[in-house]
């Protein structure tokens, strides 16, 4: 089973598509997301993100995206940890 490194992902929300329904916040098992003052999601606890993408999968408007770092960065991190 692959081990997931929390906190290496980026969360992008497109407010042009987001209707601030709160589904992404509700589905996040790590409590990464919260609502801002206008009700839009943001990631105050990004270090907890495990890239499960439940927020992406449950967004009816495709307004949120979890972006993993490039494969090169992941490989460099793994090699650096082993040194």
C-alpha positions as CSV (number, residue, x, y, z in Angstrom):
1,X,0.0,0.0,0.0
2,X,1.4,3.4,-1.0
3,X,2.1,5.9,1.8
4,X,0.6,9.4,1.3
5,X,2.6,12.4,2.4
6,X,0.1,14.9,3.8
7,X,0.6,18.6,3.2
8,X,2.2,18.5,-0.3
9,X,-0.9,19.3,-2.2
10,X,-2.4,22.5,-3.4
11,X,-6.2,23.3,-3.4
12,X,-7.6,25.6,-6.1
13,X,-11.1,26.9,-6.0
14,X,-12.6,28.7,-9.0
15,X,-15.0,31.2,-7.6
16,X,-16.5,31.7,-11.1
17,X,-17.9,28.2,-10.9
18,X,-18.3,27.7,-7.1
19,X,-21.7,28.4,-5.7
20,X,-20.6,28.0,-2.0
21,X,-22.8,25.0,-1.4
22,X,-20.4,23.6,1.3
23,X,-20.3,20.0,-0.1
24,X,-16.5,20.0,-0.4
25,X,-16.1,21.2,3.2
26,X,-18.6,18.6,4.5
27,X,-16.9,15.7,2.6
28,X,-13.3,16.4,3.6
29,X,-12.3,13.7,6.0
30,X,-9.3,15.6,7.2
31,X,-11.0,18.9,7.9
32,X,-8.7,20.7,5.5
33,X,-11.4,22.9,4.1
34,X,-13.5,25.6,5.8
35,X,-15.8,28.4,4.6
36,X,-14.6,31.9,4.3
37,X,-16.7,35.0,5.2
38,X,-18.5,34.7,1.9
39,X,-19.1,31.0,2.2
40,X,-16.5,29.9,-0.3
41,X,-14.1,27.1,0.6
42,X,-10.5,27.7,1.4
43,X,-7.8,25.5,3.0
44,X,-6.7,26.7,6.4
45,X,-5.4,23.3,7.2
46,X,-3.7,22.4,3.9
47,X,-1.0,20.5,5.8
48,X,-3.6,17.8,6.5
49,X,-4.6,17.2,2.9
50,X,-4.0,13.5,1.8
51,X,-5.2,13.9,-1.8
52,X,-8.3,11.8,-1.4
53,X,-10.1,14.1,-3.8
54,X,-13.5,13.6,-2.1
55,X,-14.0,17.4,-2.3
56,X,-13.4,17.2,-6.1
57,X,-15.6,14.2,-6.6
58,X,-18.6,15.7,-4.7
59,X,-18.4,19.2,-6.2
60,X,-21.4,19.5,-8.5
61,X,-19.8,22.4,-10.4
62,X,-16.3,21.1,-10.8
63,X,-15.1,24.2,-9.0
64,X,-12.4,22.7,-6.8
65,X,-9.2,20.9,-7.7
66,X,-6.5,19.2,-5.7
67,X,-3.1,19.5,-7.4
68,X,-0.3,17.1,-6.6
69,X,3.3,18.3,-6.9
70,X,5.1,17.2,-10.0
71,X,6.5,13.7,-10.0
72,X,10.0,15.1,-10.1
73,X,9.5,16.9,-6.8
74,X,8.1,13.8,-5.2
75,X,11.1,11.7,-6.4
76,X,13.6,14.4,-5.2
77,X,11.9,14.4,-1.8
78,X,12.1,10.6,-1.4
79,X,15.7,10.6,-2.4
80,X,16.5,13.4,0.0
81,X,14.8,11.6,2.9
82,X,16.9,8.4,2.2
83,X,20.2,10.3,2.2
